[in-house]
Amino acid sequence: MRWFGFGFNAFEQICVHGELTEGAGGDAKVSSPTELRSRVETSGCCLRTTHIRASWSRRASLHLDGDGFVCLAGFGALASAESCGVSLAESHSCKDAFITEHHLTLVFPDRIETWDLQKRGTAPKWSMKIEAQSESSGSPQSLPLVPGGYIASKPPLYRSLSPHLKAKSLALGAEHAILLCATGAVYTWGLGSHGQLGHGGLTPEEDPKAVEALWGMTMSCVATGGWHSVCISDGGDLYVWGWNESGQLGLPSRGLRKVLQQQSSQQTALNASAVPTDVDTSPGKEPQEGEKHEEVYISIQSFPALLDVTPSCEISTASCGSRHTAAVTTTGDLYTWGWGEYGQLGHQTLISSDEPQRVEFFRGQQMRVVDVVCGTWNTFAAAIKEEVASF
């Protein structure tokens, strides 16, 4: 499995400046999927990156071959064995990691530790003992969930959760949270000013509240961006809600369309100045009265809406950046949409889009995408070589 990154790269969280591939964009913008340095040398062995965790300025690569450990790239990361105050030795034997702008949380077989990335201390900022879980006890909870609660992005770091929720996975947005229960129900809480809670209003919720519009449908995956949320049903349907200012819901965005129209008009004006005077550049025939179609634009979607990413296949997993979204289909294609000014959509341009578009790079490389993780302004995708049948 190989990991690729694209989007915001000002802190070299995707690739080192000066080593970008042709057409990747500027040093701070990587618009074409670029393979990460997925192999690290330790004790003479080459280990592959198993998982990626990302924040705005950093990327954490989790290596689980043998004894697990974490490597950091991005702001404050050093080229030595120590990264942002957390050394490879301190992450040795970890099983999971969760990163924010200020903290790195590591899960070990017997404990959980949260390290302050702003300080180079010799001890974690917060820790708790946990009981070793046997393989027969089922899949362990993944960060930011921890026994009895979760790790928040801001202090207090530990927040409790009711055991009645039977939490399975949790995603944290800029100011809200979305929780998937073992029953398949979805709960949200936090700020609701952009409809990101999915309850039909813009009011905040202090405690977890069930998203009633999804009640009775079993969900298998949840994700959240800055101010929008998504979830996937057991049947592979994708539901979206929240802020759509940059088309991050995949729904028509008035603000985005205006920007694209302005860019198109500027390009048309440039083209027209280079066209011979005997060429007709007048616009096409205007639709007659009764033929005009008024498109409906959506800036805030406060209820979950079903998004038809592609009619030919289902969605297997999804992830959200601050104002963009990425989804992987069951056929191994990656689709992205939303804000794209750092190249985080992977289409080799810096253009935003309110329509899901397939990232053609992987199809061209005969690769199948198996996972996707969005940072705030970038995207990381894991892919494997597609097996081609021989006759």
C-alpha positions in Angstrom: 0.0 0.0 0.0 1.4 3.4 -1.0 0.3 6.8 0.4 -0.1 9.9 -1.7 -0.7 13.5 -0.6 -1.8 16.7 -2.3 -2.9 20.2 -1.2 -1.3 22.5 1.4 2.4 21.9 1.8 3.8 25.2 3.3 5.3 23.2 6.2 6.5 20.3 4.0 3.9 17.9 5.4 3.5 16.3 2.0 7.0 16.6 0.4 10.2 18.5 0.9 10.5 21.8 -1.0 12.5 21.4 -4.1 11.5 17.8 -4.5 8.0 18.3 -6.0 7.0 16.4 -9.1 6.5 18.3 -12.3 3.1 20.0 -12.4 2.6 19.7 -8.6 2.2 23.4 -8.2 4.2 25.8 -6.0 6.1 24.9 -2.9 3.0 25.5 -0.7 0.5 24.0 -3.2 0.7 20.4 -4.4 -2.2 19.9 -6.9 -1.2 16.4 -8.2 -1.1 13.3 -6.0 2.5 12.9 -4.9 3.9 9.8 -3.2 4.9 10.3 0.4 8.1 9.0 1.8 6.4 6.0 3.2 9.5 3.9 4.2 11.5 4.7 7.2 14.7 3.0 8.3 14.8 1.5 11.8 17.1 -1.3 12.9 17.9 -2.0 9.3 14.3 -2.7 8.3 12.0 -0.9 5.9 8.6 -0.3 7.3 5.6 1.0 5.4 3.2 3.6 6.6 -0.1 2.0 7.7 -2.2 5.0 8.7 -2.0 8.8 8.2 -3.3 11.4 10.7 -3.3 15.0 9.8 -3.8 18.5 11.2 -3.4 21.9 9.5 0.4 22.1 9.7 1.5 18.5 10.4 1.2 14.9 9.3 1.6 11.9 11.6 2.6 8.6 9.8 1.7 5.6 11.9 3.9 2.5 11.2 2.5 -0.7 12.6 4.9 -3.3 11.0 6.3 -5.0 14.0 6.4 -2.7 17.0 4.5 0.4 16.1 5.8 4.0 16.2 5.0 7.4 14.8 6.9 9.8 12.6 5.9 13.5 12.2 6.3 15.7 9.1 5.4 19.4 8.9 5.7 22.3 11.3 8.4 21.8 13.9 9.4 18.3 12.7 13.1 17.6 12.6 15.1 15.4 10.3 16.4 13.5 13.4 14.9 10.8 15.5 13.0 13.4 17.5 10.0 15.2 16.0 8.2 18.1 17.6 9.4 17.0 21.1 8.1 13.4 20.6 10.9 10.9 19.8 10.5 7.6 18.0 11.5 5.9 21.3 8.6 7.6 23.1 6.1 6.3 20.5 7.6 2.8 20.4 4.9 0.1 20.6 2.0 2.5 20.0 -1.1 1.2 18.3 -2.9 4.3 17.3 -2.3 8.1 17.0 -4.4 11.3 16.9 -2.9 14.7 16.1 -4.2 18.3 16.4 -2.3 21.5 16.1 -1.2 21.4 19.7 -1.2 17.8 20.8 -0.3 14.3 19.7 -2.1 11.4 21.4 -0.7 7.9 21.4 -2.4 4.6 22.4 -0.2 1.8 23.8 -1.3 -1.6 25.0 -1.5 -0.5 28.6 -1.9 3.3 28.5 -2.8 6.5 26.5 -0.5 9.5 26.4 -1.1 13.0 25.1 2.1 15.0 24.3 2.3 18.8 23.9 3.7 19.6 20.5 4.5 23.2 21.5 6.9 22.2 24.2 9.9 19.8 24.3 9.0 18.2 27.6 10.2 14.8 28.8 6.8 13.7 30.0 3.3 13.6 28.5 0.9 16.4 29.3 -1.9 13.9 30.1 -2.0 10.1 30.4 -4.3 7.3 31.6 -3.9 3.6 32.3 -6.0 1.2 30.3 -6.6 -2.6 30.4 -5.0 -4.7 27.7 -7.7 -5.8 25.3 -7.7 -9.3 24.0 -8.2 -10.1 20.3 -11.4 -12.0 21.1 -13.0 -8.9 22.6 -13.7 -7.3 19.2 -12.3 -4.3 17.5 -10.9 -1.7 19.9 -12.1 1.9 19.8 -10.1 4.3 17.7 -8.9 7.7 18.6 -10.1 10.3 19.5 -12.3 7.8 21.5 -10.7 6.5 24.7 -12.3 4.4 27.5 -15.1 6.4 29.1 -14.8 9.4 26.8 -12.7 11.1 24.1 -9.7 13.4 23.6 -10.8 16.9 22.6 -8.9 19.3 20.4 -8.9 22.0 23.1 -8.5 21.8 26.9 -9.8 20.1 28.9 -8.3 17.3 26.8 -10.4 14.5 28.3 -14.2 14.7 27.9 -16.5 12.0 29.3 -19.2 10.2 27.3 -22.2 8.3 28.6 -21.7 4.6 28.3 -25.3 4.3 27.1 -24.1 5.7 23.7 -22.0 2.7 23.0 -19.6 4.8 21.0 -17.9 3.2 18.0 -16.2 6.1 16.3 -16.0 9.9 16.7 -15.0 12.8 14.5 -14.2 16.3 15.6 -14.9 19.4 13.6 -13.7 23.0 14.3 -16.5 23.5 16.8 -18.7 20.4 16.8 -18.5 16.6 17.1 -20.2 13.6 15.4 -20.5 10.2 17.0 -21.3 6.8 15.5 -22.8 4.3 18.0 -22.5 0.6 17.8 -26.2 0.5 16.9 -25.5 2.6 13.8 -27.2 5.7 15.2 -25.5 9.1 14.8 -25.3 11.8 17.5 -23.9 15.3 17.2 -23.2 18.2 19.6 -21.4 21.5 19.7 -21.8 24.7 17.7 -24.6 24.6 15.1 -24.4 28.0 13.5 -23.8 26.5 10.0 -26.2 23.6 10.3 -23.4 21.2 11.0 -25.3 19.3 13.7 -28.0 18.1 11.2 -30.9 18.8 13.5 -32.7 21.2 11.2 -31.7 24.4 13.0 -28.7 26.6 13.8 -28.7 26.3 17.5 -25.9 24.7 19.6 -26.2 21.5 21.6 -24.2 21.0 24.8 -24.9 17.2 24.9 -25.0 14.5 22.3 -28.3 14.6 20.4 -29.5 11.9 17.9 -29.8 13.1 14.3 -33.4 12.2 13.9 -33.4 12.4 10.1 -31.2 9.4 10.0 -33.0 7.4 12.6 -33.8 3.9 11.6 -30.9 3.8 9.1 -27.7 2.0 10.1 -24.6 4.1 9.5 -21.1 2.6 9.2 -18.8 5.7 9.0 -18.9 9.3 10.1 -16.6 12.3 9.3 -16.6 16.0 9.9 -14.9 19.0 8.4 -14.6 22.5 9.8 -18.3 23.2 9.7 -19.9 20.3 7.8 -20.5 16.6 8.4 -21.0 13.4 6.4 -21.9 9.8 7.1 -22.1 6.6 5.1 -24.9 4.1 5.5 -24.4 0.3 5.6 -25.7 0.3 2.0 -23.0 2.7 0.8 -25.1 5.9 0.6 -23.4 9.2 1.5 -25.3 11.8 3.5 -24.1 15.4 3.9 -25.1 18.4 5.9 -23.7 21.7 7.2 -22.0 24.6 5.5 -21.7 24.6 1.7 -20.0 28.0 1.1 -17.2 26.3 -0.9 -19.3 23.5 -2.3 -18.0 21.1 0.3 -21.3 19.3 0.5 -21.3 18.6 -3.3 -24.5 20.8 -3.6 -24.8 23.9 -5.8 -23.0 26.8 -4.1 -23.9 30.4 -5.2 -20.6 31.9 -3.9 -18.5 29.3 -5.7 -20.4 29.6 -8.9 -19.9 33.4 -8.9 -16.2 33.0 -8.5 -16.1 30.5 -11.3 -18.2 32.7 -13.6 -15.8 35.7 -12.9 -12.8 33.5 -13.7 -14.6 32.3 -16.9 -15.4 35.9 -17.9 -11.9 37.0 -17.5 -10.6 34.1 -19.5 -13.2 34.8 -22.2 -12.1 38.4 -22.4 -8.5 37.4 -22.8 -9.4 34.9 -25.5 -11.6 37.5 -27.3 -8.7 39.9 -27.5 -6.7 37.3 -29.5 -9.6 36.3 -31.8 -9.7 37.8 -35.4 -12.4 40.5 -35.9 -14.2 38.4 -38.5 -15.0 35.6 -36.0 -18.4 35.7 -34.4 -17.9 35.8 -30.6 -21.5 36.6 -29.7 -23.1 34.4 -27.0 -25.4 31.6 -27.9 -29.1 31.9 -28.3 -30.9 32.9 -25.0 -33.6 30.5 -23.8 -37.1 31.7 -24.6 -39.5 32.7 -21.9 -40.7 29.6 -20.1 -37.5 27.7 -20.9 -35.3 29.5 -18.3 -34.3 27.3 -15.4 -33.7 28.9 -12.0 -31.0 26.8 -10.2 -31.4 26.3 -6.5 -28.3 27.2 -4.5 -27.6 26.0 -1.0 -25.4 27.8 1.5 -26.5 25.9 4.6 -28.0 22.4 4.6 -29.3 21.9 8.2 -30.8 18.4 7.5 -28.8 15.4 6.1 -29.1 15.2 2.3 -28.4 12.2 0.2 -25.6 12.9 -2.2 -25.3 10.9 -5.4 -21.5 10.9 -5.9 -21.6 8.3 -8.7 -24.6 6.3 -9.8 -22.5 3.3 -10.7 -21.1 2.3 -7.2 -21.3 2.7 -3.5 -19.2 4.7 -1.1 -16.9 2.7 1.2 -15.2 5.5 3.2 -15.1 9.3 3.4 -13.1 12.1 5.0 -13.5 15.9 5.4 -11.1 18.8 5.3 -11.9 22.3 6.6 -13.9 23.1 3.4 -13.5 20.0 1.1 -14.6 16.4 1.1 -13.2 13.2 -0.3 -14.9 9.8 -0.7 -13.7 6.4 -1.9 -16.0 4.1 -3.9 -16.3 0.4 -3.6 -14.6 0.1 -7.0 -11.5 1.9 -5.7 -12.1 5.4 -7.2 -11.4 8.6 -5.3 -13.8 11.5 -5.6 -13.2 15.0 -4.2 -15.1 18.3 -4.1 -15.2 21.6 -2.3 -12.5 24.2 -1.8 -9.5 23.5 -4.0 -7.3 26.6 -3.9 -4.3 24.6 -2.5 -4.7 21.7 -4.9 -6.4 19.6 -2.2 -8.9 18.1 -4.7 -6.0 16.4 -6.6 -7.2 17.4 -10.1 -3.9 19.1 -11.0 -5.6 22.5 -10.8 -6.4 25.0 -8.0 -10.0 25.2 -9.0 -12.8 24.6 -6.4 -15.9 22.5 -7.3 -19.3 21.9 -5.9 -19.7 18.7 -7.9 -17.9 15.4 -7.0 -15.1 14.7 -9.5 -13.0 11.6 -9.8 -9.3 12.0 -9.2 -8.0 10.6 -12.5 -4.4 10.2 -11.4 -5.1 6.9 -9.7 -7.0 5.5 -12.6 -4.2 6.5 -14.9 -1.7 4.7 -12.7 -3.9 1.6 -12.6 -4.2 2.0 -8.9 -7.1 1.3 -6.6 -7.7 3.7 -3.7 -8.4 1.9 -0.4 -8.4 4.8 2.1 -8.5 8.6 2.3 -7.6 11.0 5.1 -8.1 14.8 4.9 -6.1 17.3 6.6 -7.5 20.8 7.1 -6.3 22.0 3.6 -4.8 18.8 2.1 -5.7 15.2 1.3 -3.9 11.9 1.7 -4.9 8.7 -0.1 -3.7 5.1 0.2 -3.7 3.1 -3.0 -2.6 -0.3 -4.2 -1.8 -1.5 -7.7 -4.8 -2.7 -9.5 -4.6 -6.4 -10.5 -5.0 -6.7 -14.3 -6.4 -10.0 -15.5 -4.2 -11.7 -18.1 -5.6 -13.8 -20.9 
